[in-house]
């Protein structure tokens, strides 16, 4: 109709929008290319600062441009007076503030702001702290701003750890669901209390914090922030790394009386820590270099060294001067010996709080669990606290049936984390198995371990079984054997009827001779590649795996593993 404004269709609007975006993108790329060209020519001047400013206002996360601007400042400081540089720094802070309005959670902007403040001669730290306070009023869970605040508070006059502790509680009272505030609070509490982990089981501040966090949990049982802080407060008892098992074996057909010494540490240690261990042979200290069983530089449980000129009926001692050592006597006529440090804390970690506190926490959460039986965090706490009290509280037992029911409930409530819950169950099952063996008199003589039919999805504490020669892991739920590396003495490994699809790290079992992998998920010949580096494997069982359906199966295996003697019970 005449006189009416034509209304554009949706398609026309979208086409115009795409054309505008394409034009802006092209301009952005051209300006970026020009800046990179100037950088190649080392034109790090004020013009570069002006040219890059517009691009950063459009995209504050363009970290390469922030790096170029830092290069400009480092170049300009050589030729400008202090007052001129202060003006440039203040202009930069103004730009950064404008960029924060575009994206208040930009890693690059907060990091660059910190860099500028530390290069100024007279930074206004109080103003910077006020900036953090204002941004946390806008979004109290902006962890970028919390991180910046921790940095700024260390430089701000009149701000102490106690005043910041009060500030964290103020923000927590506004909303319990503020993990950044809880996290900052944990760091401040450690600093205020001698900068140590929760070492004293009767610490007054721990009790006070538990009271505060329990209020948060009762207010909103579904909020994970409070639960994570609660778990941190209960903590774990810190135990220094020690040698928990020691195995010695004479090298076969060795005329120089050479002996391998295998030390298993209570937790993974680095090369540096492992080489702090000393070896004493018949009363004299010998020089040795420790290497881990996987021949890499990463932290490991298992460390191996060799000593020469070993006499008959010798006494070997290995350990740390400050903590203690293990001692073995290799009796005349024997080629190997094994010793275990009997310390249950190597198997089951203890919480850092005392027994009375644990009991109170269990009672409080039991009451809430009756009201909120479908809450995953409460269900998980039933497992953690139940397992912690089992065997410690005389009249309490955390039965395996109860563990199974709680894990099944968690899987139903939170199926996305099924793997985590199944692994937690496996760890507890293996801890109990190890404790039962440990408390018996036959653990040191135990050469065969049966962990079959336990629905294990992962392996745990395997370093305590480095002396075992036969291991049965059949009829579980394992998908790989990567956690088997501590089994230094293992000769026969049975892992039938699992879901194993990877043999990663199997090559680090130096004495493995026979491997049973029937009815798993070994799909093709490439899955067997780790066995190429095994010099000891003689017999392999792969029946009922997808790989066994191949017409060239036996031929492929023979070609890949020429040292193999038996395949599926038949000569290859």
Beta strands, then each sheet from edge to edge (+ up, - down):
strand 1: 243-250
strand 2: 259-269
strand 3: 278-281
strand 4: 284-286
strand 5: 291-292
strand 6: 300-307
strand 7: 314-320
strand 8: 324-330
strand 9: 336-340
strand 10: 448-450
strand 11: 470-472
strand 12: 492-494
strand 13: 514-516
strand 14: 539-541
strand 15: 566-567
strand 16: 570-571
sheet 1: 5+ 6- 2+ 1- 9+
sheet 2: 4+ 3- 7+ 8-
sheet 3: 10+ 11+ 12+ 13+ 14+ 15+ 16-
end
